[in-house]
Amino acid sequence: MNAKYEELRQRVEDHLNRVTAQEWEKIPHPLRDAMAYSLLSGGKRLRPVLLLAAHELIAPADETALRFAGALEMIHTYSLIHDDLPAMDNDTLRRGKPTCHVVYGEGMAVLAGDGLLSLAMEEMLSCTHERALSAARFIVQAAGVRGMVAGQCLDLAHEGEPPAQDIVTSIHRLKTGCLLTAPMEAGLCLAGAGEKQLTAGKTFGQMFGTAFQIQDDLLDLHGNEQDLGKHTGKDLTEGKMTWPALVGAEQAQKDVEYLTEQACAALEATFGEASAFLCSLARSCTGRTR
C-alpha cells in the first residue's frame, strides 16, 4: 500500500510543481509566493490520491484525472489557509511551518486562498474531457455552501456549546466528509463509472470521511505536535464540538474502526479485489499519527 500511495502522491507532487513553475508567471508577487508557499509545503495529498485511485478502479488515471487531482489539492489548500486565519481557527502552525498569514499577513493569506480556489475552477473547466463538467460539479458542490463551507459555518456558529450529536455529525459530514467524498465521485465519473459504482464510491467517501475527522479529533487530544505539524489541544481549549467530547475517546476510536469497515464493505461489494488499495488506505488511517 505504501509504495502505491507514494507513487500516486508523487504524481500529484510533480504535477503541482510543474503547474506552479510553468503556468503561474502572470500572477503578481507576493500573491504567487503566498499561494506557492502553502500549496507546495508538503502534506499527505490524500484527496488527490483518492481521486486518482478512484479513477483506477475502472481505468488508468490519465492527464485529465491528474489535472482534477491538482485542482482538488488547490481547493483543500485554500480551505486550510482560510481555516488558519485569526478570525477562524487562529492557527500559527501548519505542516510543520508557520501558517500563510503569519508569513505573508492576513490580507495576502485571504487573497492566496481566493486565488487557489479560482485557479482550481479554471483548471477543471478548461478540461475538454466529455465528463469534465459532471466531475467538476461533484467537487464544486462539495467545497461550497452545501458542503465544506457549510460545515465551517456550523463549526464557528456552535463553538463553545455543549456537544450535540446531530450538530457534530453534520459538521463532520460537511466540513471534512464532503471533500473526501468528492474525489471518489469525480474520479469515478471521469473514468465512466455507472450509477452503482458511483453510489459505492460515495458511500465509501462519506464513511471514510467521518472516520477520518473523528481520528483528527482524537489526534488533537492525544497526538504529538511534531508528528502532526500543527498545534494540539485547541479543540478542547476553544470549546469545539467533537466526537470524543460527545462519546468519549474510547468509544470514538471504536466508531472510527466501525465506520472504516463500513466504508470498505461498500467498496468491496461493488469493486471486489480492485478495491484493495483504497480499503488498505482507509484502514491505515484508523491508527495514523498525523
C-alpha positions as CSV (number, residue, x, y, z in Angstrom):
1,M,0.0,0.0,0.0
2,N,2.8,2.4,0.9
3,A,4.5,2.0,-2.5
4,K,1.3,2.6,-4.4
5,Y,0.4,5.6,-2.2
6,E,3.8,7.1,-2.7
7,E,3.6,6.6,-6.5
8,L,0.3,8.5,-6.7
9,R,1.3,11.1,-4.3
10,Q,4.5,11.8,-6.3
11,R,2.5,12.1,-9.5
12,V,0.4,14.8,-7.8
13,E,3.5,16.5,-6.3
14,D,5.3,16.6,-9.7
15,H,2.1,18.0,-11.4
16,L,1.8,20.8,-8.8
17,N,5.4,21.7,-9.1
18,R,5.1,21.8,-12.9
19,V,2.0,23.9,-12.8
20,T,3.4,26.5,-10.4
21,A,6.6,26.8,-12.3
22,Q,5.1,27.0,-15.8
23,E,1.7,28.5,-15.5
24,W,1.8,31.0,-12.7
25,E,4.2,33.5,-14.2
26,K,1.4,36.1,-14.7
27,I,0.3,36.0,-11.0
28,P,1.7,39.1,-9.3
29,H,4.1,38.9,-6.4
30,P,3.7,38.4,-3.4
31,L,0.4,36.7,-4.2
32,R,2.1,34.0,-6.2
33,D,4.6,33.4,-3.4
34,A,1.9,33.1,-0.8
35,M,-0.1,30.6,-2.9
36,A,3.0,28.5,-3.7
37,Y,4.2,28.6,-0.1
38,S,1.0,26.9,1.1
39,L,0.4,24.6,-1.9
40,L,4.0,23.3,-2.0
41,S,4.5,22.9,1.7
42,G,4.1,19.1,1.7
43,G,1.2,17.3,3.3
44,K,-0.4,13.9,2.7
45,R,-2.0,14.8,-0.6
46,L,-4.8,12.4,0.5
47,R,-7.6,13.9,-1.5
48,P,-5.9,13.9,-4.9
49,V,-4.6,10.4,-4.2
50,L,-8.2,9.3,-3.6
51,L,-9.3,10.8,-6.9
52,L,-6.6,9.0,-8.9
53,A,-7.2,5.8,-7.0
54,A,-10.9,6.0,-7.6
55,H,-10.3,6.5,-11.4
56,E,-8.0,3.5,-11.4
57,L,-10.9,1.3,-10.0
58,I,-12.1,1.4,-13.6
59,A,-9.3,2.7,-15.9
60,P,-5.7,4.1,-15.6
61,A,-5.6,7.6,-14.3
62,D,-4.9,9.9,-17.3
63,E,-3.8,13.5,-17.6
64,T,-7.4,14.8,-17.1
65,A,-7.6,12.9,-13.8
66,L,-4.3,14.4,-12.8
67,R,-5.4,17.9,-13.5
68,F,-8.6,17.3,-11.4
69,A,-6.4,15.9,-8.6
70,G,-4.2,19.0,-8.7
71,A,-7.3,21.3,-8.7
72,L,-8.7,19.4,-5.7
73,E,-5.5,19.9,-3.8
74,M,-5.6,23.6,-4.5
75,I,-9.1,23.7,-3.0
76,H,-8.0,21.8,0.0
77,T,-5.1,24.2,0.5
78,Y,-7.3,27.2,0.1
79,S,-9.5,25.8,2.9
80,L,-6.5,25.3,5.2
81,I,-5.2,28.9,4.6
82,H,-8.6,30.4,5.5
83,D,-9.2,27.9,8.3
84,D,-5.9,29.0,9.9
85,L,-6.8,32.7,9.9
86,P,-7.3,34.6,13.3
87,A,-11.0,35.0,12.5
88,M,-11.4,31.2,12.1
89,D,-9.2,28.7,14.0
90,N,-6.3,31.1,14.6
91,D,-3.5,28.6,14.0
92,T,0.1,29.6,13.6
93,L,1.5,26.2,12.5
94,R,0.6,24.1,9.6
95,R,2.5,21.1,8.1
96,G,5.4,22.0,10.5
97,K,5.7,25.5,9.1
98,P,4.3,28.9,10.1
99,T,0.9,29.4,8.5
100,C,0.4,31.6,5.5
101,H,-1.0,34.6,7.3
102,V,1.9,34.5,9.8
103,V,4.4,34.8,6.9
104,Y,2.5,37.0,4.4
105,G,-0.1,38.8,6.5
106,E,-3.8,38.2,6.9
107,G,-4.8,40.2,3.8
108,M,-2.4,38.3,1.5
109,A,-3.4,35.0,3.0
110,V,-7.1,35.7,2.2
111,L,-6.1,36.5,-1.4
112,A,-3.9,33.4,-1.6
113,G,-6.9,31.2,-0.6
114,D,-9.1,33.1,-3.1
115,G,-6.5,32.7,-5.8
116,L,-6.1,28.9,-5.3
117,L,-9.9,28.4,-5.3
118,S,-10.4,30.3,-8.5
119,L,-7.4,28.6,-10.2
120,A,-8.9,25.2,-9.3
121,M,-12.1,26.2,-11.1
122,E,-10.2,27.4,-14.1
123,E,-8.2,24.1,-14.2
124,M,-11.2,21.9,-14.1
125,L,-13.3,23.9,-16.5
126,S,-10.6,24.2,-19.1
127,C,-10.5,20.4,-19.5
128,T,-12.2,19.2,-22.7
129,H,-13.0,15.7,-21.4
130,E,-16.6,14.8,-22.1
131,R,-17.3,14.2,-18.4
132,A,-15.3,17.1,-17.1
133,L,-18.3,19.3,-16.3
134,S,-20.0,16.5,-14.4
135,A,-16.9,15.6,-12.4
136,A,-16.3,19.3,-11.6
137,R,-19.8,19.6,-10.3
138,F,-19.1,17.0,-7.6
139,I,-16.1,18.9,-6.4
140,V,-17.6,22.4,-6.6
141,Q,-20.7,21.4,-4.7
142,A,-18.6,19.6,-2.0
143,A,-16.5,22.7,-1.5
144,G,-19.4,25.1,-1.3
145,V,-22.2,26.3,0.8
146,R,-23.9,22.9,0.9
147,G,-20.6,21.2,1.7
148,M,-17.3,22.2,3.3
149,V,-18.3,25.9,3.7
150,A,-21.5,24.9,5.4
151,G,-19.5,22.7,7.8
152,Q,-17.1,25.5,8.6
153,C,-20.2,27.7,9.3
154,L,-21.6,25.2,11.8
155,D,-18.2,24.8,13.4
156,L,-18.0,28.5,14.1
157,A,-21.6,29.1,15.0
158,H,-21.7,26.3,17.6
159,E,-18.3,26.9,19.2
160,G,-18.4,26.8,23.0
161,E,-21.8,25.0,23.1
162,P,-22.2,21.5,24.7
163,P,-21.7,18.9,22.0
164,A,-24.9,17.7,20.3
165,Q,-24.9,14.5,18.2
166,D,-26.8,16.0,15.3
167,I,-24.6,19.1,15.1
168,V,-21.3,17.2,15.4
169,T,-22.5,14.7,12.8
170,S,-23.3,17.5,10.4
171,I,-20.0,19.3,11.0
172,H,-18.0,16.1,10.3
173,R,-20.1,15.2,7.2
174,L,-19.9,18.6,5.7
175,K,-16.6,20.1,6.8
176,T,-14.4,17.1,6.2
177,G,-16.5,14.3,4.7
178,C,-17.6,16.2,1.6
179,L,-14.0,16.8,0.3
180,L,-13.2,13.2,0.9
181,T,-16.3,12.0,-0.9
182,A,-15.9,14.3,-3.9
183,P,-12.6,12.8,-5.1
184,M,-14.2,9.4,-5.2
185,E,-17.2,10.7,-7.2
186,A,-15.1,12.8,-9.5
187,G,-12.5,10.2,-10.2
188,L,-15.1,7.5,-10.9
189,C,-17.1,9.9,-13.0
190,L,-14.1,10.8,-15.2
191,A,-13.5,7.1,-15.7
192,G,-17.0,6.5,-16.9
193,A,-18.5,4.8,-13.8
194,G,-22.1,3.7,-13.8
195,E,-24.7,4.6,-11.1
196,K,-24.0,1.6,-8.9
197,Q,-20.2,2.3,-8.9
198,L,-20.8,6.0,-8.2
199,T,-23.0,5.1,-5.2
200,A,-20.4,2.7,-3.8
201,G,-17.7,5.4,-4.1
202,K,-19.9,8.0,-2.5
203,T,-20.7,5.7,0.5
204,F,-17.0,4.9,0.9
205,G,-16.2,8.6,0.9
206,Q,-18.8,9.5,3.4
207,M,-18.0,6.8,5.8
208,F,-14.2,7.2,5.5
209,G,-14.6,11.0,5.7
210,T,-16.4,10.8,9.0
211,A,-13.9,8.3,10.4
212,F,-11.0,10.5,9.3
213,Q,-12.4,13.5,11.1
214,I,-13.1,11.6,14.3
215,Q,-9.5,10.4,14.1
216,D,-8.4,14.0,13.7
217,D,-10.4,14.9,16.8
218,L,-8.6,12.1,18.7
219,L,-5.2,13.3,17.5
220,D,-6.0,16.8,18.7
221,L,-6.5,15.3,22.2
222,H,-3.6,12.8,22.3
223,G,-1.4,13.5,19.2
224,N,2.2,14.7,19.0
225,E,2.6,18.2,17.7
226,Q,5.8,17.3,16.0
227,D,4.3,14.4,14.1
228,L,1.2,16.4,13.2
229,G,3.0,19.5,12.2
230,K,0.4,21.6,14.0
231,H,-0.7,22.6,17.5
232,T,-2.8,20.2,19.5
233,G,-5.3,20.7,22.3
234,K,-7.1,23.5,20.5
235,D,-10.5,21.8,20.2
236,L,-10.8,21.5,24.0
237,T,-9.4,25.0,24.7
238,E,-11.8,26.6,22.2
239,G,-14.8,24.5,23.1
240,K,-15.1,22.9,19.6
241,M,-17.8,20.3,19.0
242,T,-16.0,17.0,18.6
243,W,-16.9,13.3,18.6
244,P,-14.7,12.5,21.5
245,A,-16.3,15.3,23.5
246,L,-19.7,13.7,22.8
247,V,-19.0,10.0,23.4
248,G,-15.5,9.8,25.0
249,A,-12.2,8.9,23.4
250,E,-12.6,5.1,23.8
251,Q,-15.9,5.0,22.0
252,A,-14.7,7.5,19.4
253,Q,-11.9,5.1,18.5
254,K,-14.4,2.2,18.2
255,D,-16.5,4.4,15.9
256,V,-13.5,5.1,13.7
257,E,-12.9,1.4,13.2
258,Y,-16.6,0.6,12.6
259,L,-17.1,3.4,10.1
260,T,-13.9,2.4,8.3
261,E,-15.1,-1.2,7.9
262,Q,-18.4,0.0,6.7
263,A,-16.6,2.2,4.1
264,C,-14.6,-0.8,2.9
265,A,-17.5,-3.1,2.8
266,A,-19.4,-0.7,0.4
267,L,-16.4,-0.6,-1.9
268,E,-15.6,-4.3,-1.8
269,A,-19.2,-5.3,-2.6
270,T,-19.0,-3.4,-5.9
271,F,-15.4,-3.5,-7.0
272,G,-14.1,-6.7,-5.3
273,E,-10.3,-7.1,-5.3
274,A,-9.8,-3.9,-7.2
275,S,-10.7,-2.0,-4.0
276,A,-7.8,-3.5,-2.1
277,F,-5.6,-0.3,-2.2
278,L,-8.4,2.1,-1.1
279,C,-9.5,-0.2,1.7
280,S,-5.9,-0.6,2.9
281,L,-5.5,3.1,2.8
282,A,-8.7,3.7,4.8
283,R,-7.7,1.1,7.4
284,S,-4.3,2.6,7.8
285,C,-5.8,5.9,8.7
286,T,-7.5,4.4,11.8
287,G,-4.1,4.3,13.6
288,R,-2.5,7.3,11.9
289,T,-0.3,9.7,14.0
290,R,-0.5,12.6,11.6
